[in-house]
Amino acid sequence: MTSGDRNALRAWLDLLTASNAIKKSIDATLRTEFGVSISRFDVLSALDRAEGDGLRAGDLSQRLMVTEGNTTQVTAPLIRDGLVKRTPSREDGRVALFRLTRKGEKLFKKMADEHKHWVAGAFADLSHSELATLRQLLGKLNLPIELEGKDAA
């Protein structure tokens, strides 16, 4: 293993550790404050950004980078709790569309406002310049998949 390979591996482990720590902290806080897991928050977030009648199950799975089975498991409790509505497509009745209900929109807005502060807190010790550099460096990574909406902030 070359020193370049070793540095790349260490950088990846550092990035993974930081990402997992932030994700676990936010998940725990979402559960405590709102009774919602980060997976459910991610579904609500994707549906909040959706335009029109909502998202097809396949499109939702693609945005979340999970299987359709996983999407079904995560959306079922959201539907049961009245946060998400599942309706047949007007164009093709075999296709299900998911969208936020008014209750889901209200809850997501509250959660998103808090989420923004939690994420900002995780990066609070970095200057604006350091954050810009971090984003620039992350943008240079040779990712195996294209991340939809990676410039969204």
N, CA, C and O atoms as a GROMACS GRO file, in nm:
protein
  612
    1MET      N    1   0.085  -0.117   0.000
    1MET     CA    2   0.000   0.000   0.000
    1MET      C    3   0.090   0.124   0.000
    1MET      O    4   0.180   0.136   0.083
    2THR      N    5   0.065   0.213  -0.092
    2THR     CA    6   0.145   0.335  -0.100
    2THR      C    7   0.100   0.435   0.006
    2THR      O    8  -0.007   0.420   0.065
    3SER      N    9   0.183   0.535   0.029
    3SER     CA   10   0.145   0.637   0.127
    3SER      C   11   0.023   0.715   0.078
    3SER      O   12  -0.059   0.759   0.159
    4GLY      N   13   0.008   0.732  -0.054
    4GLY     CA   14  -0.110   0.798  -0.109
    4GLY      C   15  -0.236   0.716  -0.082
    4GLY      O   16  -0.340   0.771  -0.047
    5ASP      N   17  -0.224   0.584  -0.100
    5ASP     CA   18  -0.337   0.496  -0.070
    5ASP      C   19  -0.374   0.502   0.078
    5ASP      O   20  -0.492   0.505   0.114
    6ARG      N   21  -0.271   0.503   0.163
    6ARG     CA   22  -0.293   0.508   0.307
    6ARG      C   23  -0.361   0.640   0.347
    6ARG      O   24  -0.453   0.640   0.429
    7ASN      N   25  -0.316   0.749   0.289
    7ASN     CA   26  -0.377   0.880   0.319
    7ASN      C   27  -0.521   0.885   0.271
    7ASN      O   28  -0.608   0.940   0.340
    8ALA      N   29  -0.548   0.829   0.153
    8ALA     CA   30  -0.685   0.827   0.102
    8ALA      C   31  -0.774   0.744   0.194
    8ALA      O   32  -0.886   0.785   0.224
    9LEU      N   33  -0.724   0.630   0.238
    9LEU     CA   34  -0.802   0.544   0.329
    9LEU      C   35  -0.828   0.616   0.462
    9LEU      O   36  -0.939   0.610   0.514
   10ARG      N   37  -0.727   0.682   0.516
   10ARG     CA   38  -0.745   0.756   0.642
   10ARG      C   39  -0.845   0.870   0.625
   10ARG      O   40  -0.929   0.894   0.712
   11ALA      N   41  -0.835   0.940   0.512
   11ALA     CA   42  -0.929   1.050   0.486
   11ALA      C   43  -1.072   0.996   0.477
   11ALA      O   44  -1.165   1.055   0.532
   12TRP      N   45  -1.089   0.883   0.407
   12TRP     CA   46  -1.222   0.823   0.395
   12TRP      C   47  -1.275   0.783   0.533
   12TRP      O   48  -1.392   0.807   0.563
   13LEU      N   49  -1.191   0.723   0.616
   13LEU     CA   50  -1.234   0.682   0.750
   13LEU      C   51  -1.269   0.804   0.835
   13LEU      O   52  -1.366   0.801   0.911
   14ASP      N   53  -1.190   0.911   0.824
   14ASP     CA   54  -1.221   1.034   0.897
   14ASP      C   55  -1.355   1.092   0.851
   14ASP      O   56  -1.437   1.133   0.933
   15LEU      N   57  -1.376   1.094   0.720
   15LEU     CA   58  -1.501   1.147   0.665
   15LEU      C   59  -1.619   1.061   0.709
   15LEU      O   60  -1.723   1.115   0.749
   16LEU      N   61  -1.605   0.930   0.703
   16LEU     CA   62  -1.710   0.838   0.744
   16LEU      C   63  -1.741   0.853   0.893
   16LEU      O   64  -1.858   0.855   0.932
   17THR      N   65  -1.637   0.864   0.975
   17THR     CA   66  -1.656   0.881   1.120
   17THR      C   67  -1.731   1.009   1.150
   17THR      O   68  -1.826   1.009   1.229
   18ALA      N   69  -1.690   1.119   1.087
   18ALA     CA   70  -1.756   1.248   1.110
   18ALA      C   71  -1.901   1.242   1.062
   18ALA      O   72  -1.992   1.286   1.133
   19SER      N   73  -1.923   1.189   0.944
   19SER     CA   74  -2.058   1.181   0.888
   19SER      C   75  -2.149   1.095   0.976
   19SER      O   76  -2.262   1.134   1.005
   20ASN      N   77  -2.100   0.979   1.016
   20ASN     CA   78  -2.180   0.890   1.101
   20ASN      C   79  -2.210   0.952   1.237
   20ASN      O   80  -2.320   0.935   1.290
   21ALA      N   81  -2.114   1.024   1.294
   21ALA     CA   82  -2.136   1.087   1.424
   21ALA      C   83  -2.244   1.195   1.413
   21ALA      O   84  -2.332   1.204   1.499
   22ILE      N   85  -2.237   1.276   1.309
   22ILE     CA   86  -2.339   1.381   1.290
   22ILE      C   87  -2.475   1.317   1.265
   22ILE      O   88  -2.575   1.360   1.322
   23LYS      N   89  -2.477   1.214   1.181
   23LYS     CA   90  -2.604   1.148   1.149
   23LYS      C   91  -2.666   1.085   1.274
   23LYS      O   92  -2.786   1.099   1.296
   24LYS      N   93  -2.585   1.017   1.356
   24LYS     CA   94  -2.637   0.955   1.478
   24LYS      C   95  -2.690   1.060   1.575
   24LYS      O   96  -2.794   1.041   1.637
   25SER      N   97  -2.620   1.171   1.587
   25SER     CA   98  -2.663   1.277   1.677
   25SER      C   99  -2.796   1.337   1.630
   25SER      O  100  -2.886   1.358   1.710
   26ILE      N  101  -2.807   1.363   1.500
   26ILE     CA  102  -2.930   1.421   1.447
   26ILE      C  103  -3.044   1.320   1.457
   26ILE      O  104  -3.157   1.358   1.489
   27ASP      N  105  -3.016   1.193   1.430
   27ASP     CA  106  -3.120   1.090   1.443
   27ASP      C  107  -3.172   1.085   1.585
   27ASP      O  108  -3.294   1.081   1.607
   28ALA      N  109  -3.082   1.085   1.683
   28ALA     CA  110  -3.123   1.078   1.824
   28ALA      C  111  -3.206   1.201   1.862
   28ALA      O  112  -3.305   1.190   1.934
   29THR      N  113  -3.166   1.317   1.813
   29THR     CA  114  -3.239   1.440   1.845
   29THR      C  115  -3.375   1.443   1.777
   29THR      O  116  -3.474   1.485   1.838
   30LEU      N  117  -3.382   1.398   1.650
   30LEU     CA  118  -3.511   1.391   1.582
   30LEU      C  119  -3.607   1.297   1.656
   30LEU      O  120  -3.725   1.328   1.672
   31ARG      N  121  -3.555   1.184   1.701
   31ARG     CA  122  -3.638   1.089   1.775
   31ARG      C  123  -3.688   1.148   1.906
   31ARG      O  124  -3.805   1.132   1.942
   32THR      N  125  -3.598   1.218   1.978
   32THR     CA  126  -3.635   1.277   2.106
   32THR      C  127  -3.733   1.392   2.089
   32THR      O  128  -3.834   1.399   2.159
   33GLU      N  129  -3.703   1.481   1.996
   33GLU     CA  130  -3.784   1.603   1.980
   33GLU      C  131  -3.915   1.581   1.904
   33GLU      O  132  -4.016   1.643   1.934
   34PHE      N  133  -3.911   1.490   1.803
   34PHE     CA  134  -4.027   1.477   1.714
   34PHE      C  135  -4.080   1.334   1.701
   34PHE      O  136  -4.182   1.312   1.637
   35GLY      N  137  -4.011   1.236   1.760
   35GLY     CA  138  -4.054   1.097   1.749
   35GLY      C  139  -4.040   1.042   1.608
   35GLY      O  140  -4.113   0.952   1.569
   36VAL      N  141  -3.946   1.096   1.531
   36VAL     CA  142  -3.925   1.059   1.391
   36VAL      C  143  -3.779   1.023   1.370
   36VAL      O  144  -3.690   1.096   1.415
   37SER      N  145  -3.754   0.912   1.302
   37SER     CA  146  -3.616   0.874   1.271
   37SER      C  147  -3.561   0.959   1.157
   37SER      O  148  -3.636   1.027   1.086
   38ILE      N  149  -3.430   0.955   1.141
   38ILE     CA  150  -3.368   1.031   1.032
   38ILE      C  151  -3.412   0.976   0.896
   38ILE      O  152  -3.420   1.051   0.800
   39SER      N  153  -3.440   0.845   0.888
   39SER     CA  154  -3.489   0.787   0.763
   39SER      C  155  -3.624   0.846   0.726
   39SER      O  156  -3.649   0.877   0.609
   40ARG      N  157  -3.711   0.860   0.823
   40ARG     CA  158  -3.843   0.919   0.797
   40ARG      C  159  -3.830   1.068   0.766
   40ARG      O  160  -3.901   1.121   0.681
   41PHE      N  161  -3.738   1.135   0.834
   41PHE     CA  162  -3.712   1.276   0.804
   41PHE      C  163  -3.666   1.290   0.659
   41PHE      O  164  -3.708   1.382   0.589
   42ASP      N  165  -3.579   1.201   0.614
   42ASP     CA  166  -3.530   1.205   0.476
   42ASP      C  167  -3.643   1.189   0.376
   42ASP      O  168  -3.644   1.255   0.272
   43VAL      N  169  -3.739   1.100   0.405
   43VAL     CA  170  -3.856   1.082   0.317
   43VAL      C  171  -3.937   1.212   0.313
   43VAL      O  172  -3.974   1.259   0.206
   44LEU      N  173  -3.964   1.268   0.430
   44LEU     CA  174  -4.041   1.393   0.436
   44LEU      C  175  -3.968   1.504   0.361
   44LEU      O  176  -4.031   1.585   0.293
   45SER      N  177  -3.838   1.508   0.374
   45SER     CA  178  -3.758   1.609   0.305
   45SER      C  179  -3.767   1.594   0.153
   45SER      O  180  -3.786   1.693   0.082
   46ALA      N  181  -3.753   1.471   0.105
   46ALA     CA  182  -3.763   1.446  -0.040
   46ALA      C  183  -3.901   1.484  -0.091
   46ALA      O  184  -3.913   1.543  -0.199
   47LEU      N  185  -4.004   1.452  -0.016
   47LEU     CA  186  -4.140   1.485  -0.058
   47LEU      C  187  -4.165   1.635  -0.051
   47LEU      O  188  -4.242   1.689  -0.130
   48ASP      N  189  -4.103   1.702   0.043
   48ASP     CA  190  -4.116   1.847   0.054
   48ASP      C  191  -4.057   1.915  -0.070
   48ASP      O  192  -4.110   2.016  -0.116
   49ARG      N  193  -3.950   1.860  -0.123
   49ARG     CA  194  -3.886   1.918  -0.242
   49ARG      C  195  -3.954   1.877  -0.372
   49ARG      O  196  -3.927   1.935  -0.477
   50ALA      N  197  -4.041   1.778  -0.365
   50ALA     CA  198  -4.108   1.728  -0.486
   50ALA      C  199  -4.206   1.832  -0.539
   50ALA      O  200  -4.267   1.907  -0.463
   51GLU      N  201  -4.219   1.834  -0.668
   51GLU     CA  202  -4.313   1.927  -0.731
   51GLU      C  203  -4.434   1.850  -0.782
   51GLU      O  204  -4.428   1.728  -0.798
   52GLY      N  205  -4.541   1.920  -0.809
   52GLY     CA  206  -4.659   1.859  -0.868
   52GLY      C  207  -4.734   1.770  -0.772
   52GLY      O  208  -4.759   1.807  -0.657
   53ASP      N  209  -4.769   1.651  -0.822
   53ASP     CA  210  -4.852   1.559  -0.744
   53ASP      C  211  -4.774   1.474  -0.645
   53ASP      O  212  -4.834   1.393  -0.574
   54GLY      N  213  -4.643   1.490  -0.638
   54GLY     CA  214  -4.562   1.411  -0.547
   54GLY      C  215  -4.460   1.330  -0.622
   54GLY      O  216  -4.424   1.363  -0.735
   55LEU      N  217  -4.414   1.223  -0.560
   55LEU     CA  218  -4.312   1.137  -0.619
   55LEU      C  219  -4.362   0.995  -0.633
   55LEU      O  220  -4.430   0.942  -0.546
   56ARG      N  221  -4.326   0.934  -0.745
   56ARG     CA  222  -4.349   0.790  -0.762
   56ARG      C  223  -4.259   0.716  -0.665
   56ARG      O  224  -4.153   0.767  -0.627
   57ALA      N  225  -4.300   0.597  -0.626
   57ALA     CA  226  -4.222   0.518  -0.531
   57ALA      C  227  -4.079   0.499  -0.582
   57ALA      O  228  -3.983   0.511  -0.505
   58GLY      N  229  -4.064   0.469  -0.710
   58GLY     CA  230  -3.930   0.448  -0.766
   58GLY      C  231  -3.846   0.574  -0.762
   58GLY      O  232  -3.726   0.567  -0.733
   59ASP      N  233  -3.907   0.688  -0.789
   59ASP     CA  234  -3.834   0.815  -0.785
   59ASP      C  235  -3.793   0.850  -0.642
   59ASP      O  236  -3.684   0.901  -0.619
   60LEU      N  237  -3.881   0.822  -0.548
   60LEU     CA  238  -3.850   0.846  -0.408
   60LEU      C  239  -3.733   0.757  -0.364
   60LEU      O  240  -3.641   0.804  -0.298
   61SER      N  241  -3.738   0.630  -0.402
   61SER     CA  242  -3.629   0.538  -0.369
   61SER      C  243  -3.497   0.585  -0.429
   61SER      O  244  -3.393   0.578  -0.364
   62GLN      N  245  -3.503   0.631  -0.552
   62GLN     CA  246  -3.383   0.679  -0.620
   62GLN      C  247  -3.324   0.801  -0.549
   62GLN      O  248  -3.203   0.809  -0.530
   63ARG      N  249  -3.410   0.894  -0.510
   63ARG     CA  250  -3.361   1.013  -0.440
   63ARG      C  251  -3.299   0.977  -0.305
   63ARG      O  252  -3.201   1.039  -0.263
   64LEU      N  253  -3.355   0.877  -0.239
   64LEU     CA  254  -3.305   0.836  -0.108
   64LEU      C  255  -3.191   0.737  -0.118
   64LEU      O  256  -3.126   0.705  -0.018
   65MET      N  257  -3.166   0.686  -0.241
   65MET     CA  258  -3.063   0.586  -0.266
   65MET      C  259  -3.085   0.460  -0.182
   65MET      O  260  -2.992   0.407  -0.120
   66VAL      N  261  -3.211   0.413  -0.183
   66VAL     CA  262  -3.249   0.291  -0.114
   66VAL      C  263  -3.339   0.208  -0.207
   66VAL      O  264  -3.379   0.256  -0.313
   67THR      N  265  -3.369   0.086  -0.166
   67THR     CA  266  -3.457   0.002  -0.247
   67THR      C  267  -3.602   0.045  -0.229
   67THR      O  268  -3.637   0.114  -0.133
   68GLU      N  269  -3.686   0.005  -0.324
   68GLU     CA  270  -3.829   0.036  -0.312
   68GLU      C  271  -3.890  -0.032  -0.190
   68GLU      O  272  -3.980   0.023  -0.127
   69GLY      N  273  -3.840  -0.150  -0.155
   69GLY     CA  274  -3.888  -0.219  -0.035
   69GLY      C  275  -3.859  -0.139   0.090
   69GLY      O  276  -3.942  -0.129   0.181
   70ASN      N  277  -3.739  -0.080   0.095
   70ASN     CA  278  -3.703   0.003   0.209
   70ASN      C  279  -3.792   0.127   0.214
   70ASN      O  280  -3.835   0.168   0.322
   71THR      N  281  -3.820   0.185   0.098
   71THR     CA  282  -3.907   0.302   0.091
   71THR      C  283  -4.046   0.268   0.144
   71THR      O  284  -4.106   0.347   0.217
   72THR      N  285  -4.097   0.152   0.107
   72THR     CA  286  -4.229   0.108   0.153
   72THR      C  287  -4.231   0.096   0.304
   72THR      O  288  -4.327   0.138   0.369
   73GLN      N  289  -4.126   0.037   0.362
   73GLN     CA  290  -4.119   0.021   0.508
   73GLN      C  291  -4.115   0.155   0.580
   73GLN      O  292  -4.176   0.170   0.686
   74VAL      N  293  -4.045   0.252   0.523
   74VAL     CA  294  -4.032   0.382   0.588
   74VAL      C  295  -4.158   0.466   0.570
   74VAL      O  296  -4.197   0.540   0.660
   75THR      N  297  -4.222   0.455   0.453
   75THR     CA  298  -4.340   0.538   0.428
   75THR      C  299  -4.465   0.487   0.500
   75THR      O  300  -4.553   0.566   0.533
   76ALA      N  301  -4.474   0.357   0.524
   76ALA     CA  302  -4.595   0.301   0.587
   76ALA      C  303  -4.631   0.370   0.718
   76ALA      O  304  -4.747   0.408   0.736
   77PRO      N  305  -4.537   0.387   0.812
   77PRO     CA  306  -4.573   0.456   0.936
   77PRO      C  307  -4.607   0.604   0.914
   77PRO      O  308  -4.688   0.661   0.986
   78LEU      N  309  -4.544   0.666   0.814
   78LEU     CA  310  -4.573   0.806   0.784
   78LEU      C  311  -4.715   0.821   0.730
   78LEU      O  312  -4.783   0.919   0.759
   79ILE      N  313  -4.757   0.722   0.652
   79ILE     CA  314  -4.895   0.720   0.601
   79ILE      C  315  -4.992   0.697   0.717
   79ILE      O  316  -5.093   0.765   0.730
   80ARG      N  317  -4.959   0.599   0.800
   80ARG     CA  318  -5.043   0.567   0.916
   80ARG      C  319  -5.060   0.687   1.009
   80ARG      O  320  -5.168   0.708   1.066
   81ASP      N  321  -4.954   0.766   1.023
   81ASP     CA  322  -4.958   0.882   1.112
   81ASP      C  323  -5.016   1.007   1.046
   81ASP      O  324  -5.023   1.113   1.108
   82GLY      N  325  -5.059   0.993   0.920
   82GLY     CA  326  -5.122   1.104   0.851
   82GLY      C  327  -5.026   1.211   0.802
   82GLY      O  328  -5.068   1.324   0.776
   83LEU      N  329  -4.898   1.177   0.788
   83LEU     CA  330  -4.799   1.274   0.743
   83LEU      C  331  -4.776   1.266   0.592
   83LEU      O  332  -4.738   1.365   0.529
   84VAL      N  333  -4.800   1.149   0.535
   84VAL     CA  334  -4.780   1.125   0.392
   84VAL      C  335  -4.906   1.062   0.337
   84VAL      O  336  -4.972   0.981   0.403
   85LYS      N  337  -4.938   1.099   0.214
   85LYS     CA  338  -5.053   1.042   0.145
   85LYS      C  339  -5.002   0.963   0.024
   85LYS      O  340  -4.915   1.010  -0.049
   86ARG      N  341  -5.058   0.845   0.006
   86ARG     CA  342  -5.026   0.759  -0.108
   86ARG      C  343  -5.149   0.752  -0.197
   86ARG      O  344  -5.256   0.708  -0.153
   87THR      N  345  -5.135   0.796  -0.322
   87THR     CA  346  -5.248   0.796  -0.414
   87THR      C  347  -5.206   0.737  -0.548
   87THR      O  348  -5.089   0.742  -0.584
   88PRO      N  349  -5.302   0.680  -0.621
   88PRO     CA  350  -5.268   0.629  -0.754
   88PRO      C  351  -5.244   0.745  -0.851
   88PRO      O  352  -5.306   0.851  -0.840
   89SER      N  353  -5.155   0.724  -0.944
   89SER     CA  354  -5.125   0.824  -1.047
   89SER      C  355  -5.245   0.841  -1.138
   89SER      O  356  -5.316   0.745  -1.168
   90ARG      N  357  -5.268   0.964  -1.183
   90ARG     CA  358  -5.376   0.990  -1.278
   90ARG      C  359  -5.346   0.928  -1.414
   90ARG      O  360  -5.437   0.883  -1.484
   91GLU      N  361  -5.218   0.925  -1.450
   91GLU     CA  362  -5.178   0.870  -1.580
   91GLU      C  363  -5.178   0.717  -1.581
   91GLU      O  364  -5.210   0.656  -1.683
   92ASP      N  365  -5.141   0.657  -1.469
   92ASP     CA  366  -5.129   0.512  -1.462
   92ASP      C  367  -5.167   0.467  -1.322
   92ASP      O  368  -5.090   0.484  -1.228
   93GLY      N  369  -5.285   0.412  -1.307
   93GLY     CA  370  -5.337   0.372  -1.178
   93GLY      C  371  -5.254   0.266  -1.106
   93GLY      O  372  -5.270   0.246  -0.986
   94ARG      N  373  -5.165   0.199  -1.180
   94ARG     CA  374  -5.077   0.100  -1.116
   94ARG      C  375  -4.962   0.166  -1.040
   94ARG      O  376  -4.896   0.101  -0.959
   95VAL      N  377  -4.940   0.294  -1.067
   95VAL     CA  378  -4.828   0.368  -1.007
   95VAL      C  379  -4.877   0.446  -0.886
   95VAL      O  380  -4.978   0.517  -0.893
   96ALA      N  381  -4.806   0.433  -0.775
   96ALA     CA  382  -4.840   0.508  -0.654
   96ALA      C  383  -4.757   0.635  -0.647
   96ALA      O  384  -4.638   0.636  -0.678
   97LEU      N  385  -4.823   0.742  -0.605
   97LEU     CA  386  -4.756   0.869  -0.582
   97LEU      C  387  -4.761   0.900  -0.433
   97LEU      O  388  -4.862   0.878  -0.367
   98PHE      N  389  -4.650   0.949  -0.381
   98PHE     CA  390  -4.640   0.988  -0.241
   98PHE      C  391  -4.626   1.139  -0.233
   98PHE      O  392  -4.553   1.199  -0.311
   99ARG      N  393  -4.697   1.199  -0.138
   99ARG     CA  394  -4.682   1.343  -0.115
   99ARG      C  395  -4.714   1.372   0.031
   99ARG      O  396  -4.777   1.292   0.100
  100LEU      N  397  -4.668   1.487   0.076
  100LEU     CA  398  -4.695   1.529   0.212
  100LEU      C  399  -4.840   1.571   0.228
  100LEU      O  400  -4.899   1.632   0.138
  101THR      N  401  -4.897   1.540   0.343
  101THR     CA  402  -5.027   1.595   0.380
  101THR      C  403  -5.001   1.732   0.444
  101THR      O  404  -4.885   1.770   0.466
  102ARG      N  405  -5.106   1.805   0.472
  102ARG     CA  406  -5.088   1.935   0.541
  102ARG      C  407  -5.021   1.914   0.677
  102ARG      O  408  -4.934   1.991   0.718
  103LYS      N  409  -5.063   1.807   0.746
  103LYS     CA  410  -5.002   1.775   0.875
  103LYS      C  411  -4.853   1.745   0.856
  103LYS      O  412  -4.770   1.789   0.936
  104GLY      N  413  -4.820   1.671   0.751
  104GLY     CA  414  -4.680   1.640   0.721
  104GLY      C  415  -4.600   1.764   0.686
  104GLY      O  416  -4.485   1.778   0.728
  105GLU      N  417  -4.661   1.854   0.610
  105GLU     CA  418  -4.593   1.979   0.575
  105GLU      C  419  -4.561   2.062   0.699
  105GLU      O  420  -4.451   2.115   0.711
  106LYS      N  421  -4.657   2.072   0.790
  106LYS     CA  422  -4.637   2.150   0.912
  106LYS      C  423  -4.527   2.089   0.999
  106LYS      O  424  -4.438   2.160   1.047
  107LEU      N  425  -4.534   1.958   1.018
  107LEU     CA  426  -4.432   1.892   1.100
  107LEU      C  427  -4.296   1.903   1.035
  107LEU      O  428  -4.197   1.931   1.102
  108PHE      N  429  -4.289   1.881   0.904
  108PHE     CA  430  -4.159   1.888   0.837
  108PHE      C  431  -4.099   2.028   0.849
  108PHE      O  432  -3.978   2.041   0.871
  109LYS      N  433  -4.180   2.131   0.837
  109LYS     CA  434  -4.127   2.267   0.849
  109LYS      C  435  -4.063   2.288   0.986
  109LYS      O  436  -3.954   2.344   0.995
  110LYS      N  437  -4.129   2.242   1.091
  110LYS     CA  438  -4.072   2.253   1.226
  110LYS      C  439  -3.941   2.175   1.237
  110LYS      O  440  -3.842   2.225   1.289
  111MET      N  441  -3.944   2.052   1.186
  111MET     CA  442  -3.824   1.968   1.193
  111MET      C  443  -3.711   2.027   1.111
  111MET      O  444  -3.596   2.029   1.157
  112ALA      N  445  -3.741   2.077   0.990
  112ALA     CA  446  -3.637   2.133   0.903
  112ALA      C  447  -3.572   2.255   0.967
  112ALA      O  448  -3.450   2.273   0.958
  113ASP      N  449  -3.652   2.338   1.032
  113ASP     CA  450  -3.597   2.456   1.100
  113ASP      C  451  -3.499   2.413   1.209
  113ASP      O  452  -3.391   2.470   1.221
  114GLU      N  453  -3.537   2.314   1.288
  114GLU     CA  454  -3.448   2.264   1.394
  114GLU      C  455  -3.326   2.193   1.334
  114GLU      O  456  -3.214   2.213   1.380
  115HIS      N  457  -3.349   2.112   1.233
  115HIS     CA  458  -3.241   2.037   1.167
  115HIS      C  459  -3.132   2.132   1.119
  115HIS      O  460  -3.013   2.105   1.134
  116LYS      N  461  -3.174   2.243   1.061
  116LYS     CA  462  -3.080   2.342   1.010
  116LYS      C  463  -2.987   2.390   1.122
  116LYS      O  464  -2.867   2.406   1.101
  117HIS      N  465  -3.042   2.411   1.240
  117HIS     CA  466  -2.962   2.458   1.354
  117HIS      C  467  -2.868   2.348   1.405
  117HIS      O  468  -2.754   2.376   1.443
  118TRP      N  469  -2.917   2.223   1.405
  118TRP     CA  470  -2.832   2.113   1.452
  118TRP      C  471  -2.713   2.093   1.359
  118TRP      O  472  -2.601   2.072   1.405
  119VAL      N  473  -2.738   2.101   1.229
  119VAL     CA  474  -2.628   2.085   1.133
  119VAL      C  475  -2.530   2.201   1.147
  119VAL      O  476  -2.408   2.181   1.148
  120ALA      N  477  -2.582   2.322   1.157
  120ALA     CA  478  -2.496   2.439   1.174
  120ALA      C  479  -2.410   2.423   1.300
  120ALA      O  480  -2.292   2.460   1.301
  121GLY      N  481  -2.469   2.368   1.404
  121GLY     CA  482  -2.393   2.346   1.528
  121GLY      C  483  -2.277   2.249   1.509
  121GLY      O  484  -2.171   2.266   1.569
  122ALA      N  485  -2.298   2.148   1.428
  122ALA     CA  486  -2.192   2.050   1.403
  122ALA      C  487  -2.073   2.113   1.331
  122ALA      O  488  -1.960   2.068   1.347
  123PHE      N  489  -2.099   2.217   1.253
  123PHE     CA  490  -1.994   2.283   1.174
  123PHE      C  491  -1.954   2.418   1.234
  123PHE      O  492  -1.881   2.495   1.170
  124ALA      N  493  -2.001   2.448   1.354
  124ALA     CA  494  -1.984   2.580   1.415
  124ALA      C  495  -1.837   2.621   1.432
  124ALA      O  496  -1.806   2.740   1.429
  125ASP      N  497  -1.749   2.525   1.450
  125ASP     CA  498  -1.608   2.560   1.473
  125ASP      C  499  -1.531   2.585   1.344
  125ASP      O  500  -1.412   2.617   1.348
  126LEU      N  501  -1.598   2.572   1.229
  126LEU     CA  502  -1.533   2.601   1.102
  126LEU      C  503  -1.572   2.741   1.055
  126LEU      O  504  -1.687   2.782   1.068
  127SER      N  505  -1.474   2.813   1.002
  127SER     CA  506  -1.502   2.946   0.949
  127SER      C  507  -1.575   2.932   0.815
  127SER      O  508  -1.583   2.824   0.759
  128HIS      N  509  -1.628   3.044   0.766
  128HIS     CA  510  -1.694   3.043   0.634
  128HIS      C  511  -1.596   2.996   0.527
  128HIS      O  512  -1.632   2.920   0.437
  129SER      N  513  -1.473   3.040   0.538
  129SER     CA  514  -1.370   3.002   0.441
  129SER      C  515  -1.341   2.852   0.449
  129SER      O  516  -1.327   2.785   0.347
  130GLU      N  517  -1.332   2.800   0.571
  130GLU     CA  518  -1.306   2.656   0.588
  130GLU      C  519  -1.422   2.573   0.534
  130GLU      O  520  -1.400   2.469   0.473
  131LEU      N  521  -1.545   2.619   0.558
  131LEU     CA  522  -1.662   2.548   0.505
  131LEU      C  523  -1.661   2.548   0.352
  131LEU      O  524  -1.691   2.447   0.289
  132ALA      N  525  -1.626   2.661   0.294
  132ALA     CA  526  -1.619   2.671   0.148
  132ALA      C  527  -1.512   2.576   0.094
  132ALA      O  528  -1.532   2.510  -0.008
  133THR      N  529  -1.398   2.571   0.162
  133THR     CA  530  -1.290   2.481   0.120
  133THR      C  531  -1.333   2.335   0.134
  133THR      O  532  -1.307   2.254   0.045
  134LEU      N  533  -1.400   2.302   0.244
  134LEU     CA  534  -1.448   2.166   0.264
  134LEU      C  535  -1.543   2.126   0.152
  134LEU      O  536  -1.530   2.018   0.095
  135ARG      N  537  -1.637   2.212   0.120
  135ARG     CA  538  -1.733   2.183   0.012
  135ARG      C  539  -1.662   2.168  -0.122
  135ARG      O  540  -1.695   2.081  -0.202
  136GLN      N  541  -1.564   2.254  -0.145
  136GLN     CA  542  -1.488   2.247  -0.270
  136GLN      C  543  -1.413   2.113  -0.279
  136GLN      O  544  -1.416   2.048  -0.383
  137LEU      N  545  -1.348   2.074  -0.171
  137LEU     CA  546  -1.274   1.948  -0.170
  137LEU      C  547  -1.368   1.828  -0.187
  137LEU      O  548  -1.338   1.736  -0.262
  138LEU      N  549  -1.481   1.829  -0.118
  138LEU     CA  550  -1.577   1.720  -0.132
  138LEU      C  551  -1.630   1.712  -0.275
  138LEU      O  552  -1.656   1.603  -0.327
  139GLY      N  553  -1.646   1.826  -0.339
  139GLY     CA  554  -1.692   1.830  -0.477
  139GLY      C  555  -1.593   1.771  -0.575
  139GLY      O  556  -1.630   1.735  -0.687
  140LYS      N  557  -1.468   1.759  -0.533
  140LYS     CA  558  -1.365   1.703  -0.621
  140LYS      C  559  -1.354   1.552  -0.611
  140LYS      O  560  -1.280   1.490  -0.688
  141LEU      N  561  -1.426   1.491  -0.517
  141LEU     CA  562  -1.419   1.346  -0.500
  141LEU      C  563  -1.472   1.276  -0.624
  141LEU      O  564  -1.568   1.320  -0.686
  142ASN      N  565  -1.409   1.168  -0.658
  142ASN     CA  566  -1.451   1.086  -0.771
  142ASN      C  567  -1.554   0.986  -0.723
  142ASN      O  568  -1.521   0.872  -0.690
  143LEU      N  569  -1.680   1.030  -0.719
  143LEU     CA  570  -1.788   0.947  -0.665
  143LEU      C  571  -1.836   0.848  -0.770
  143LEU      O  572  -1.846   0.881  -0.888
  144PRO      N  573  -1.868   0.725  -0.727
  144PRO     CA  574  -1.912   0.623  -0.822
  144PRO      C  575  -2.054   0.645  -0.874
  144PRO      O  576  -2.093   0.586  -0.975
  145ILE      N  577  -2.132   0.728  -0.806
  145ILE     CA  578  -2.269   0.757  -0.849
  145ILE      C  579  -2.290   0.907  -0.849
  145ILE      O  580  -2.224   0.980  -0.774
  146GLU      N  581  -2.381   0.952  -0.931
  146GLU     CA  582  -2.414   1.095  -0.934
  146GLU      C  583  -2.517   1.122  -0.826
  146GLU      O  584  -2.623   1.058  -0.824
  147LEU      N  585  -2.488   1.214  -0.738
  147LEU     CA  586  -2.581   1.248  -0.632
  147LEU      C  587  -2.675   1.358  -0.680
  147LEU      O  588  -2.631   1.467  -0.716
  148GLU      N  589  -2.804   1.328  -0.680
  148GLU     CA  590  -2.904   1.424  -0.723
  148GLU      C  591  -2.916   1.536  -0.622
  148GLU      O  592  -2.930   1.511  -0.503
  149GLY      N  593  -2.909   1.658  -0.671
  149GLY     CA  594  -2.928   1.774  -0.584
  149GLY      C  595  -2.814   1.798  -0.488
  149GLY      O  596  -2.834   1.856  -0.381
  150LYS      N  597  -2.691   1.754  -0.524
  150LYS     CA  598  -2.580   1.770  -0.430
  150LYS      C  599  -2.542   1.916  -0.406
  150LYS      O  600  -2.477   1.947  -0.307
  151ASP      N  601  -2.584   2.006  -0.496
  151ASP     CA  602  -2.556   2.148  -0.476
  151ASP      C  603  -2.663   2.216  -0.395
  151ASP      O  604  -2.650   2.334  -0.362
  152ALA      N  605  -2.769   2.145  -0.361
  152ALA     CA  606  -2.879   2.205  -0.285
  152ALA      C  607  -2.833   2.235  -0.143
  152ALA      O  608  -2.768   2.152  -0.079
  153ALA      N  609  -2.866   2.351  -0.096
  153ALA     CA  610  -2.831   2.385   0.041
  153ALA      C  611  -2.925   2.489   0.095
  153ALA      O  612  -2.912   2.532   0.210
   0.00000   0.00000   0.00000
